[in-house]
């Protein structure tokens, strides 16, 4: 039987990993939470986890599903075409301008008035370190942070937030469990988008000297990314064994790519996310309810 934690939503953090289109798993988990009125006091998200987290914090059940699955074929916003025309692997103008303002309006009022905290992780390109950013007043800055958190290295341009060039938060802190603990939370629910046992290959990536040549600390962070990610997974396993963390991750073998466009695969992974959340929280309730 898996270790469990006693979930008190006011004392437990919710941590959302990224993973590109694998984030539809997280969307399924979050829709389950909203369906069951499970709202954590503090949530932290990275990249796709940040984007899905926005829909969760605005209490818009199904919004992430619509963005990532239902409208993907209609707008074809991911892939080489976008890279060639927008210089970004995804059409971020569509995703961070048209979607929240017109196509799938974001509930800014609900989000800004909520007492729940939400941090999004970005990578500071000058230092190579993680930035943990919040915004509860300015919608332009809010979407800039989300855009920066999702901007993959090499295939997306840097995004300036507060005058600082930033990229995908997964470069510097892909699973911000330590950040959650440092914010005063002794326990956490962590949503991952990889199967149990997954580890990144730690062979250092060779980055051509002309790429990010003005950002040596960013280059170093990218080169060490796999090692740091695996170290975090090891730490997460320790916390899980000690009953401080509940991990929700895909159980079926992942077949969804970071820039996946197969709607059937995406739907299946979303449904698995919902089912895994239902199983995890049902088990949690059964194990922590006195007989």
Secondary structure, DSSP 8 states (H G I E B T S, - for coil): --------TTTEEEEE---GGGGHHHHHHHHHHHHTT---SEEEEETHHHHHHHHHHTT-TTHHHIIIIITHHHH--BSHHHHHHHSSSB-HHIIIIIIIIIIS---HHHHHH---EEEEEEEETTT--EEEE--SS-HHHHHHHHHHHT--TTTS--EEETTEEEEEGGGT-SS-HHHHHHTT-SEEEEE-SS-TT-----S-----TTTTTT-HHHHHHHHTHHHHHHHHHHHHHHHHHTTSEEEE---S-----TT---HHHHHHHHHHHHHHHHHHHHHHHHHHS--
